[in-house]
C-alpha cells in the first residue's frame, strides 16, 4: 500500500520557529528515548554524512553549516545547491556521501598522512596517556575532489546507550559543532541541545554535565564544520558514567568498559518522514543567511529509510490537489524531495505526499 502524508505549511509566516532547547536545560527526559525495539543493537557505530562546498559559503557559524548539510544553501557560482555539486569524496563502497562508522569519532585532517599525528589541544593521540593514547583516523570524504580540506559540514547520527544519572559529554573540535539529542536523528522538534560552539577555533574542548532521567537508547546528532586551515578534526567523548573528571573515553570505543555504546541502524519499517518545511519558512541565500521568503517558497521533505527502502520513482507531491514538479535526490538512507510552490495568495495550503517502499507497502 502507498503511504500518504498530509501537512499544512503556513506560507504567510516569515518567522523561524526555533525548536532547540538551550543548553541551560541539561536533563535528558524519558520522552527523548527511542521506542522499545526501534534500534538494531547488532549494528554498532554511527552514520556520517558530509557535504563540501567552497569559499562562496564560509563555514564559520552553525546556521551556515546547517544550510550546507541540509541542501538548502545555494552555490553563487552555479545557482544550484552546494549539495547537488558536493565536492567531498564519495564513499567508494557505494558512491554516495554517507559513510558507516563502525567504532568511534577521532578524526584528524592530517591523519591521512600520519595516524600518529599529535596536535596541541586535542585529547586522543598516541602521545597521550593511557587510555587516551589512540591514533587519529583520517577524515572520511576529505580531501574532496578538488583536493581541498576546507568549507565542509558533517552530520553524525545514531543512538547512544545512556545510563541513568550524570554523564559528562565533551566534543574536541577544529572548527565548530552542535550536539543535540532527542526524539529523532535529524532536525526535529523537541531535541535538546547539549553543547555547541557557534564559531571557529583551533583544537579545544567543550564539555557539560548532563542528567539522564532513565537508562535507555537515545538518538543523537553531532553537526561539525570546518572553515579553513591546514588542521581540522573532531573527537566525541564522555567521562566515565557518574564522574565529571578524570580520563576521557571516546563514544563507542569497544576496548573501554567506561565507553558509552552507540548504534547506527533502526528496525523501523516503513520509511519515515524525518524533516519537512515549511510550517513556517525561511530562505537561505548564497551567503548562508536567512532572508525574506521568495514569491515561490521552497518546499522540502526528507524521508529516511527504515528496514525497507523508499522507491524513489513512486513519489508524488501535490499542493491543494495539484501535482507539483520537484527534484528527488537520494543520499544514503535519506531521500529529499524539493519543489518551488507557485505564487500563492492564501495563507494555508495542504501538501500531500505519497510514496511506496521496496516491500510494496
C-alpha positions, -999 to 999 in steps of 0.1 A, spaced: 0 0 0 11 36 -5 19 59 23 1 92 24 12 121 45 -6 155 47 8 186 62 -2 223 62 27 248 55 19 283 66 35 304 38 24 337 53 46 334 84 81 345 79 93 338 114 117 310 120 105 287 149 134 275 170 127 240 183 161 236 201 161 240 238 190 259 251 220 243 267 209 255 302 182 227 303 206 199 309 182 170 317 175 142 292 139 132 298 123 98 290 103 112 261 135 116 242 142 78 244 139 56 213 109 33 215 115 -4 225 127 -25 196 134 6 174 172 3 175 192 -26 160 217 -33 187 236 -57 165 250 -29 144 274 -7 164 286 27 154 271 57 137 264 72 103 283 101 88 270 124 60 293 150 45 288 180 22 317 201 9 312 235 -6 336 263 -14 345 298 -5 311 310 -16 297 299 18 321 303 47 318 276 73 322 298 104 287 296 121 261 270 128 234 284 106 258 282 76 267 246 84 230 237 88 223 253 54 251 234 37 243 200 52 205 203 46 210 211 9 193 245 11 224 267 6 229 278 -30 263 280 -47 266 315 -61 289 302 -89 264 277 -102 230 288 -89 224 252 -77 225 238 -41 261 230 -29 248 195 -21 240 189 -58 276 195 -67 290 180 -35 328 184 -37 335 158 -9 350 124 -19 322 98 -21 323 65 -2 340 41 -27 318 13 -13 286 27 -29 294 61 -44 273 83 -20 283 106 8 270 86 38 297 67 55 292 39 81 315 44 111 319 11 130 337 25 160 344 60 174 348 96 162 385 105 165 392 123 132 421 145 121 428 161 88 465 151 88 459 115 98 457 106 61 495 113 61 503 102 96 479 84 120 503 92 149 499 129 144 496 148 176 483 184 177 482 207 206 448 210 222 434 175 212 429 147 238 433 115 219 465 106 200 494 81 205 513 106 226 485 109 252 484 90 285 466 57 287 437 52 279 436 82 256 467 70 236 446 63 205 458 70 169 438 95 149 416 84 120 416 102 86 386 124 79 362 105 56 354 123 24 383 148 29 403 159 9 375 164 -16 375 160 -53 392 194 -56 419 183 -31 406 208 -6 402 202 31 381 233 37 344 245 37 327 213 47 300 202 71 295 168 86 265 152 103 270 122 126 238 104 137 230 73 157 217 61 191 236 63 224 231 37 252 230 60 282 229 50 318 208 68 343 225 96 363 252 120 354 271 118 321 297 145 312 297 149 274 325 165 255 335 175 220 370 185 209 369 202 176 385 224 150 363 242 140 327 244 154 300 219 163 265 214 176 255 183 197 218 175 201 198 146 215 161 138 213 132 123 195 148 117 161 182 115 144 176 145 121 165 182 126 132 176 145 113 193 173 118 185 210 155 179 206 178 191 234 210 210 225 236 196 249 267 216 239 278 237 209 304 261 196 289 285 171 322 298 157 356 286 146 387 277 167 418 256 169 415 222 187 398 227 220 373 211 244 336 220 251 320 199 279 289 198 300 273 176 327 240 160 316 215 143 338 198 112 322 164 105 338 162 69 327 187 44 312 180 37 275 188 43 239 186 79 228 190 94 193 218 119 188 231 142 161 265 158 160 270 186 134 306 196 128 321 221 104 355 232 91 361 266 75 398 270 65 433 259 77 457 231 75 443 213 105 408 202 113 393 173 134 368 162 160 366 139 190 333 128 206 337 116 241 324 113 277 339 107 311 332 75 330 295 74 338 287 91 371 320 111 371 328 146 358 366 144 358 395 121 351 400 101 319 380 108 288 366 79 268 356 80 231 320 72 225 317 36 212 353 26 220 346 -11 225 380 -16 241 370 5 271 344 -6 297 337 30 306 328 40 270 292 48 260 280 25 233 265 37 200 244 20 173 236 33 138 207 13 124 170 11 133 145 -17 130 118 7 117 96 -1 87 83 16 66 104 47 57 97 77 79 94 114 72 122 130 93 121 166 81 96 188 64 95 225 56 78 250 57 55 250 86 69 285 87 98 290 63 129 309 56 152 311 26 190 306 26 207 330 3 242 324 -12 259 339 19 242 314 41 220 338 60 182 339 63 163 364 41 128 371 30 108 342 16 108 343 -22 74 346 -41 75 308 -46 86 293 -13 108 263 -13 90 231 0 113 203 11 106 169 26 132 143 38 124 106 42 147 82 60 146 45 50 136 21 76 141 -17 74 127 -13 39 139 14 14 119 41 -3 112 35 -40 121 70 -53 102 67 -86 69 61 -67 69 96 -51 42 121 -59 39 155 -43 9 177 -46 -3 211 -33 -40 216 -29 -46 185 -50 -24 196 -79 8 177 -85 40 198 -81 71 191 -102 100 188 -79 135 173 -75 142 140 -59 177 133 -45 188 103 -25 220 102 -4 224 70 16 193 63 36 178 98 32 157 109 2 149 146 -2 120 159 -23 121 197 -30 99 219 -51 91 256 -55 54 263 -48 36 285 -72 29 321 -62 1 319 -36 -23 344 -20 -39 324 7 -21 317 40 -26 280 45 -23 253 19 -23 215 21 5 193 8 0 156 1 29 132 -3 26 96 -15 53 70 -18 59 33 -18 86 13 0 106 -16 -15 83 -41 1 54 -27 -18 38 -10 12 
